[in-house]
Amino acid sequence: MDPISIETRIYLIGGQKVMLDRDLAELYGIETRVLNQAVRRNLERFPSDFMVNLSEKETVILISQSVISSSESWGGRRKPLRAFTEHGILMLSSVLNHPRAVQVNIEIMRAFVRMRRFLSSSEGLAKRLEALEASCEGRFKAVFDALRQLMRQPKAPRKRIGFQV
């Protein structure tokens, strides 16, 4: 399982990092309807902070952010997309009776940890940089501005389009 392919499927929706049901189903090697059926049978395990059904507006925004030409390329779904938080994804492994689910969940949790670690390290670095800048009284303003520019979070790599070997 390629960690980069997992990390590109983690979206920021409503201030939370989530993964969509269709992406999770693909990673698990099952159909989206099978995943959603398992969730429906165990709804009590998925409170609102574990899983949300995206509204039409949120789905449209997500599609436009993903540079997808239409909702048809998202499978022409009749039901709303489901988005699972990190805790919801953990719960999925207990609900799905699929041997691959445990291994996939381990990799997904590692991806969330890597993202958290990166964000916390860049926040700490930003605080140290501000303290250093304050102690230099503006003498190295150009250097500090350049460092801040380098620290800005890079955009997530886009998925490759076209035929892949």
Buried (B, 14 or more C-beta within 10 A) or exposed (E): EEEEBBBBBBBEBEEEBBBBBBBBBBBBEBEBEEBBEBBEEBEEBBEEEBBBEBEEEBBEEBBEEEEEEEBEEBEEBEEBBBBBBBEBBBBBBEBBEBEEBEBBBEBBBBBBEEBEEEEEEEEEEEEEBEEEBEEEEEEEEEEBEEBEEEEEEEEEEEEEEEEEE
